[in-house]
Amino acid sequence: MQIVLDSPADRLLVNRVELISGMVTGVRGAGTLEARCGDREVLLRPCVHPRALARTDVQGFYGFLLVQEHLDAIADGCLAIDVAWDGTTLPPVVLRVSPVARHLAHRYPLDLARYSVPAATRRSPPARLVFPGLGGVGGASLNQLMRRTMAREGRAITVYSEADDGPTWSRVLAAGAPEYGWVDGHACYGAADALGPGSARVTLLREPVRRLVSVFHYNALVHPRQFPFATLEEFVESEAARGFTQVAGLARCAGHAIDGLPDADVGAIAERELAQSYAVVGTTERFEETIFLLCVLAGLDAIGMWWRILAAPKAVDVEQLPARLRARIEQVVEHDLRLYDRVETALCDRVASCGFGDALVRYKEAAAREPVLSDHDKFVECLRWRQVLAEAELAACRPR
């Protein structure tokens, strides 16, 4: 038996929280994977691994390593994770700890408390949540929070984006999928239908002007080849800008062909989708309220704290936009603005009826105390993600 590590592929810890994933090869049937780093347990959970779809001697695994919990165990710039499969000791997984990871763990420690989520009624059995992310709405932060929560609860997540590809997803389900609690991806809309009853789509919208500016900042830094715009004005005046609206994203997620459609028709499609296909539609501006609603739907009575992930540094301040440029942005996101206003009103009404009370107040107050990364550290975080994506694309081109 041996461990093959997929993430981090370069065995380098750079962020405050790192996804640890891979597979144990040479196994015989089901087993238990145990891991420790120094005197602390590292929670590793079984998951579907792509190679396990064609082999019977592979067990996928994943977990999350919080650097701040293991600072005392760093030796010679490395952390060694001792691993055993059904009591059989395997070679340790050795990860290098970058100066960036140490800096972030010391300067921006995460709130690791759990916060109660009251609810008069909870769905039974809890829903399997499917989150087709739109981008630019805080989806990375929500994914990180829900993935860690589901790991703690022992409910499966999509570690390898298996729900983004229809044929792969069909093979996963045919092989006997685990009890998914959280399914995410940019193309996972159809996964909810394939899972059948008990699954629920959820999504986030964001104030449209602020979001479009954020989309520019993020894509210019993380996806420069696919996003060749040097300035916000150049992006907003391009034909591509309308393709980045939230109504366009909602329609595309659902598989609608929208090229050539009038903007009003795309907006109408998005509005129908939200009304008919989503169980919770939250907003970035009411992030904590949205999290609590998701907890009720998923049957969770407690949740950890969220933190900002992949927030690109701002080159342009939304509040200082020239009047002409702001007017142009509002024209581009005209149907987003109408949809957002309706969603915001409905969300406020729904939260008010849930009786979250002081628990939500405490959670919001704690979230407000979370330190925000400096622009320098945001820049490094985004560049690291750009590196990870580029190396994944390169690896996919290499012969296996």
C-alpha positions, 0 to 999 in steps of 0.5 A: 500500500502507498499514498498518492497525494493530489493536493497540494500537488507540490506538497507546499502549504501556502494558505491558512487552510489547505485541502489534503487529498489523494488516494491509498493504493493497494487496499483490499476492501473498505478500511479506515485511514487515520492520521496525526500531525505531532500530537494532533489528529488530522481528520481524513475522510473517504471520498470518491477518487476518479481512479477508483471508478476503474479500479477496486484497489483504490480509496480516495481521501480528503481532509483540511489542515489548519496551519495554525493548529500545527505551528509547534510541530513544524520541524526543518520547515516541514510538517510530517503527517503520520498515516495508518490504514487499518492499523498498518503504518504507511510512509508519512506525508511530508509537507513543506510550510512556506513562510507565507503560510506561517505569516498568515497563520500568525497574523490572521488566525482563524476563529475555530469556534462553533456557533449554534443555529436555532431553528423551529423546524429542520428538514428531515432527512437533511437536504443534499445541497448543490451549489452551482457557483456564479463567481464573484459572489463569495462562493469560495468562502462558502465552499470552504466553510461547507466543505469543512463542516461536512467533513466534520459531520461525516457527510461526503463532498465533491473533492475532485469536481466530479459533479461538473462532468455529466458522464463522470457524475453518472459513473460515480452514481452508478458505482454507489455514490457516498451520502453527499452533503455538499456538491459544488462546482461551476457546472454542477447544476444537473447533479441535483436532478441526478441525485434525485429527491432530497437534493436542493440547489442553493445559490448566492447573488451579489450587489451587481455593480460591486460584483462586476468590479470584483469580477474584473479585479479577480479575473484580470489577476487569476485568468489573464489569458482568458480575460485580456482587459487592462482596465475596468472601462475596457472590460465594461465596454467590451461585448464580453461584459454582458456574459459575466452578469449574474442573469447570464450565469444563472441561465448558463448554469441551467444549460440554456443557450443564451447567445444572441438572446435579448438581455430581457429574455436572459433576465426572464430565464434567470428569474424563472430559474431562481423561482423554480429550481433553487431552495435558497437564494442568498446574497453576499451582503447578507452572508451570515443570514444565508449561511444560517438558512443553509444550515436549516436546510442541511440539518446542521445545528451548528456552524463554524466561522467563514472567512474571505478567500480569493478576494482580489486586491482592489485597483478601483474603488466602487465608491469612487467610480466616475459617474459615466463609468458607473452609469455604463456598468449599471446599464450592463447589469440592468437585469441583475439589479432588478433581480437582486432587489427582488431576491434581497427583499425575499431573503429579508422576509425569510430570515425574519420568519426563522427566529434566529434571534441572538444566535445570528447576532452573535455570529454576525458580530464574530464575523465582523471581528475577523481580520481582513487580509492586506492587499499584499496578502490577497495578491499572493493568495490569488497568484497561488491559485493562478499557479494551482490552476495553471499546473492542473491544466498542464498536468491534464495535457501530460500522458498518464 
